[in-house]
Amino acid sequence: MPNILLVTNKIEYVQTGGRELLSKFNHDVLKDLYGSKLYVTELVKIPIRDIKSKINSFRGHIDGVNLNSIELLFDSIFLNQIEMIFIDGSNLGNLVKLIKKKIPSIKICTYFHNVEAKFFLGALLENPSIHAFAVLIVNFLAERKAVKYSDIIVCLSNRDSRLLSATYGRLATHISPMALQDDGIDFSFIDGQPPKEKFALFVGSGFYANRAGITWFCEHVAPYVPIKTCIVGRGLEDLKILLEYHSNVQVIGTVDNLKEWYREAHFVIAPIFDGSGMKTKVAEALLFGKKIVGTPEAFSGYEEIAEQAGWICKSAREFQIAMIEANSMTYSSFNTSLRRLFDINYSFAAARDRMHVIIEGTIQSK
């Protein structure tokens, strides 16, 4: 087995968002596959404040990439006789370039959580500022290096692959959809009974697409459907006054145990209109056997199973109709057919098999 080096942002064992969740997941998959042959370099983010760090950010010194971390990275490569490097995130493109220039023979696989240029363009358009524009340019420049110098490019969906091609002129070499761990989930609640209280669940962090989507939903959909909507997620507390003007909307915000909310929900909503990558909330809903009412953007990457998983809605009226239908369902709190979809496509085992094929194929092509 080859010696593999994973380069990633600091692994968070208590994840606060989809990106952190997926980074930890990638680490666990690689560890399961390669055991002691896996070496890990974690990058610690340093705030960009002074003029020098701002200038260096345009050279790719972002998200923990700096002279010190670059030196430590090469020390690890040579000391551990690394044969392949797995870069977790296209924002680390400057490292991809430096490694490839110095060691052309080494294989580099870069995992694209999304298309960063698309993500930060959306953030800029939502809240225009000089800072947002600079962040977009910095990430565009870093990502362009990742696309150019990586041997293997892994995207979450064909949509992201096409977007890479349109932006940088190169398609992904492999597609590996969103996947999640299910460790520690208690399914003893599966008793054939419906939830105690019917409610639709929205889960998301406070990033711009979530805030815009749920605000639109509370204005155009919630007042016209006969079911309560609970809004859960870190950073959404400040929307409480704005969104709770209708009696069937409740903003919960940060919670200690997200699993309990998924378990008790009647179904999940995903009114998301912008973004990149795949939406974690859809895979989480399937994990808990819940139907999803969402936009085409929410189902991006899930197109093959969307008809089984729920309803794709392109307008407020379609959302209203779908939610009325979903509300009338009397199935138990856990839909086993939806859980099977998760196991087949988005589970740890499924992702492990895909990653094994990608890496072994890359190594054998040397």
Buried (B, 14 or more C-beta within 10 A) or exposed (E): EBBBBBBBBEBEEEBEBBBBBBBBBBBBBBBBBBEEBBBBBBBEEBEBEEEEBEEBBEEBBBBBBBEEBBEEBBEBBEEBEBBBBBBBBBBBBBBBBBBBEEBEEBBBBBBBBBBBBBBBBBBBEBEEEEEBEBBBBBBBBBBBBBBBBBBBBBBBBBBBBBBBEEBBEBBBBBBBBBBBBBEEEEEEBBEEEEBEEBBBBBBBBBBBBBBBBBBBBBBBBBEBBEBBBBBBBBBBEEBBEBBBEEEBBBBBBBBEEBBEBBBBBBBBBBBBEBBBBBBBBBBBBBBBBBBBBBBBBBBBBBEEBBEBBBBBBEEBEBBBBBBEEBBEEEBBBBBEEBBEBBBEBBBBEBBBBBBBEBBEEBBEEE
